[in-house]
Structures are given as structure tokens and as C-alpha cells.
């Protein structure tokens, strides 16, 4: 290698980012490519074409996960790179996309330099990572890790009642390979940070030590629907008034407990949702995350209390369901160490960091040694059209991925 | 007349309520018959058939308002009765429906007893009273009163962008009669109270003195959409957190100013509305009502302050638009007096009352002498499937309407 970044063809990588980014592009330069829609199919088709052109053997499993394998010199478990190509609504062009494209660039760079590795190198594209259309998030790596039953995943429905399995079939990605834990030497996922820390510190790469614990709850509040005019305040049971107190309370939990705890009400739906009717029903989500499982447990108990007090005050019934919980996920020491060496070798300015977002790497860590590489998000922003990472940082990230893969797969 | 209630055929009225109520009936016995939908068309068609069978001359105006005239002995302005047949989503079978059906029963009772009146008697069905699909509410009587431009009403769009005028044409109710103020001796609207006062006092009839002042505002809050995980609390600008403070603030305005002021946030929409994204945008409505225009003015200034403080605290931009305002509407003394006499003659237990809801009678009062008759709402509930008024009360209300019409139209 003439230079640490010479492995990576920056122009080719940038062109691929542009080309994939045009599928589902929004007028303001963002991306809407919800899982298993026509746009998702077109994104997958393009990736499969590129993977085949790079000489990979492509297979699709029962959850629509796509795997492209580059053979190794020995019959060993592969070093896997992976991420996803689905997006949130009016999201950005980097979340997920960058991981699969830097993985593809790694394969292309290995090919260009005719490098042989002992372990095979596999690029994985996971189905429906975002959880924007089908819940929960990371459903397909969850099935692969044995944490979610295949049948439950198949029966996940979008807001129009359409089943995940029917959409998989419709777009032609209901594969036949079993979706079960498969052995791997290491799983590596490059991803945008989605937070402000790398940019604030002027760094190109984050070596991710683990993923924070996450708790998702669903709250349904049953008020009494009534006319907004002739109903005196004294007899009202307004589901939205109680819901508003929970939104405020969720914010207060984060500010009171402090530290790295974050709480978000991202989804809130009012029924019947018209100007002149007192809301009879509100459904809402509460998302809470913290590096420490114990803090998240305290936050959950605080939320229970906030909901109880708010609903009792307004005289409304409720159901609160803590339906998804992922504990703190530490990444494998040897993988983290390989990424550190690679970042140094790539000449990247880097730091250790935690991931505040769930990723497929989280489930992959449950079945084998996993690690992640972060690149900066401008303004810390993601899941929005303004999502952006400078090419200089992407190049350092991709070079780190390439060198870590080479390290772990073993050059022959 | 052998008895004060003998004019009204209770069984016939009850059957008509049942039959009209089956069009757009919900599984739980409520009604979803949004303005200018197929269900609205079927409701209108049934009413027009009944009106023609009762010998009325039926005409339709440019806003789809339906008028059925029973000739008088002299060429005088008619005594009009009216209400509407559209409903809110998952509303009830009494709001609006009862007014047109008691009006029809009055016509039928006049026919059955072969009564001739000096003034013609006209039954009116107003288009899109609820404002649930097309805004503002009472749009068609608003055009008739010259308060809303015909073109603006035609261009009102539902949430799918469909124009009111196109739907009027589609269902066959884009009439040719000019929608302009027409002379009338009196306008009478029977309606459910939609509040708890008559039931609490054990009364059958409310003689309505006027309609409270109403103010509608629309608030759009622009936050910064971002990922719910890796975005530290310190850099968040969450549109829903600000919106929740406004919901709470609107409630506080009502409880602090007290009296008869009511405030409601009935409509609230979050964008992008997914579990793991910090809300980037919220749009919401604020509905405020009070018998005194001055109190409502104070409430509006309080709302301005609440919105400013909430949005400044969260660091979000906003637009607040007070887009609809109706001052207190007193009804005509002679019409109110005629209703009082009729209620007494009908043997109804009654009281004076104010209407907390807007009605077409509000706009009609701007162009001629108007009045309203209320009947009780069980539990004070309306705009919901549980809406209910006992037949004994309906019978007293219908008899009051019949006698007031006869009084004002003059028996020959």
C-alpha cells in the first residue's frame, strides 16, 4: 500500500453513495425508502447488481437479509460487514447506506488489489432495520440472533395492516436460506454517529465500545370523547391533556436523572383528532436509553409513576406496555482492538465512543464477536434530510473498515 | 288538538330517526357520515325523498344546501326550520339529524292535521356543518350569510386535498339556486344540548338565548428532527415537548380564568411520528369559547403568551394563527319568546340556556330573527357514539318546535 488511504477509491465510493441515494430521494435531498416498499426493492436490486459485479456469491434468507460472500483461502467462518438500506420517512442518505457502501468499497478494494484472505469476507444487508414501517426495529437481525420468532416477524404489520412477509414476497426478497445464527469470525458495521460528539471534537472515526440499553414503551390513554363547546371543564376527561403531562414528565425524567439518559416521545396519535372534539383516545410511544441498565430501570419506574399520576389527575384509564428492552451491549474486545489498530494505521483522528442508537450489530453481538466504526454526523443530526458526513471522514472510516477487515480476515 | 303532544307522531318520528341513523352507522351504534361522502349523499337522498313525499317543493343551492318549502296562504317570507345531516367521525345519531327530523315531523304533523299557515314553512338542510372534513365549520350557512366567500368555500380541501366543490358535484348536490341571504320570518333549529345542564336539572327543553363566542387557532411548531438515541438532551429542540406545554397551558388558561370559559386542543399531528425520531414538527388546534367576548379576548392573549414561553423554552420556531372568530350571538327576542310560549304549551319542563357549540343558527341570526330549542344529551355527551336523547324529551322538543312554528307562521 503506497498510502493508508490508497486502498479506498474515494471517487468510486462517492459515486456509489450518490447513485444509491437517488433511489427514494426527497425534493430536499433526503431519503424516504421505507422497508419493503418499491423504493427499498430498487435499492436492494442495485446493491445485488453491484455485489454480483464485484464477484460475490449472493444469497437471500427467509427474512430477506442479503449476503454476498467473497471466498477465503480456507474453509473458515467469514468476517462479515453489514448494515441496511431502508430509511425512516424524510430521513437522510447516510444512515445505513454508508455502512453497506463502505463494505462494498472494501470488497472492491480487495478485488482491485487482488488481495486474498484466509477467512471469507461477507457483505450483509439487513431487512427493515429502522422500525419505521414495521416494528420492532432491527427485526431481521433479531430473528437471525434467535431473539425474535420468525413467525412473529412475518406477522408484523405496518400502519395499513400489511404484513411484513407479504411485502417481502411482493418485492421478491422472500429468500429460502434459513434465517438462523451463522458463524462468523467478526461482524463489523460502519455507521454514522447520529450524535454530535465526533464533530465537536474534530475527529473522523469513533471506535464503538458498545450500544446503550434501550427501552420502548407504548401508552394508550382512554379519555371521554365529547364536544369541545358545551362540555364544561369540570366534567372533562381529556386523553390529550393526560398525554401532554406524560410528554412533559418523560422530558423531566431525563433532566432530573441526568447523565447520559435520553427520553423521547416520538409517536403520538390523537383520536378522533378534530378541532371541536375532546380527544377520546391517545396512543403514544416512550423511548428511553442509557449506557447503564440500572439507570434505565430507575427511569422506567419513574415513567410508571408519571403515567399513573397524569392519568389519575385527568380521570382517564390507560394501558402502559414496556414491550421492547435491550440491555447494554458491549462489543468484543478483539474486534474493538482490531478497529483501534486499523484507525491508527489509517491515520484517522479517533476516540472511543458509545452508540446511543440500536443497530443490527447489537443482535450480531449476541451470536459472535462484533464491533462498530462511527463517522461524524454534521450537527449531530440524523433521521432527517439534513443528515451529512464529509467525504474526508467517510474516507477515513472506510479505510479503517478495510484495514480492520484485512486484520481479522488475515491476508494470505 | 286533543293534547299538547298530539301533534307529534312519536312512533313515526322514532322510526325516521332509526332509518336515517342506519346510513353511516358504526358497529357500536354511532354514526360516521362525513360531509359530502357517499354516506352523506345517501342521507341527503333519503331526506329529499321524505321531503317530496311530504309535498314540499325541494330546491338545492350552490353550496348544496337543501330547502323544502310548504306553501303558505300568503306571499310572505317563510318560517324556516333547519339543521344538518353530516356528522363527525365516530359521532352520534342525534347531532344535526334530530333537528332536520323534528322539522320534517313538524311538516308531517301540519299535513296530517291539514293546517294552513299564513307564512310558508321551509325545512333546510345545511351542508358540512361539522367542520370535521372541510373547515371552517358551518361553512354553507356562512356563505349564505355572506360571511364566507363562495369561492373560498368551494376551495376548502379535506386532508387528502380534495376540494369541497368537487365533492358537491360528485355526489350530485351542486345546485343552481344562488347561495345568498334569503328573507325569513324566523329561523328555528332544534338540537341536542351537547352539555350536561338539562339532564342534571331533569328538564326536557332548553330555550336558547344565544351562542357563546368562539375562537379557533392553528399552531405550527418547528423543532429539529433528529435521532432519539444518540442526540443528547442538551442539544434537542423537540416540537412535541413545546406542544405538550401548550396543551397543558391551554387547560390552565381555562381553569385560571374560570367561569364558563372552555379550551380544547382537539387536533394534534406529529411529524415524522415514529418511535425513534425527535419530533421535527407539530401542528395543532386550539378551540376556546366563552359567553363573554371580553373573556375570550383575554384568553387569546393568554394563549399567545403560553405559546411564546413554551416555544422559547424549547428553542423552537412557531406560527400561531387565530383564523376563525365568532362573537357572542344573541337570538331574536320575539323568536325566543315564541319558543318559551311553545314550551309551556307543550307542557315541557324547560329553562333558558346558552349554546356552547356553534350551529348554523349562528349565521342565520346574522340575516334574520333566529332561535334554538335544545333537548338533553345523556351524560352531556356528544360527538361520540354514546350520544343519546330519550324519546320523551325528543317528543317534548318536537312539540315545542311544532307549536313555535305554528305561532310564528300564523294559523289560517
Interface residues (C-beta under 8 A of the other chain):
Chain A: X88 X89 X90 X130 X131 X132 X135 X137 X193 X194 X195 X196 X212 X214 X216 X224 X225 X226 X227 X228 X229 X230 X231 X232 X233 X235 X238 X240 X241 X243 X244 X245 X247 X248 X251 X254 X255 X260 X261 X262 X263 X264 X265 X266 X267 X268 X269 X270 X272 X273 X274 X275 X276 X277 X278 X279 X280 X285 X287 X289 X355 X356 X357 X358 X377 X380 X381 X382 X383 X384
Chain B: X88 X89 X90 X130 X131 X132 X135 X137 X193 X194 X195 X196 X212 X214 X216 X224 X225 X226 X227 X228 X229 X230 X231 X232 X233 X235 X238 X240 X241 X243 X244 X245 X247 X248 X251 X254 X255 X260 X261 X262 X263 X264 X265 X266 X267 X268 X269 X270 X272 X273 X274 X275 X276 X277 X278 X279 X280 X285 X287 X289 X355 X356 X357 X358 X377 X380 X381 X382 X383 X384
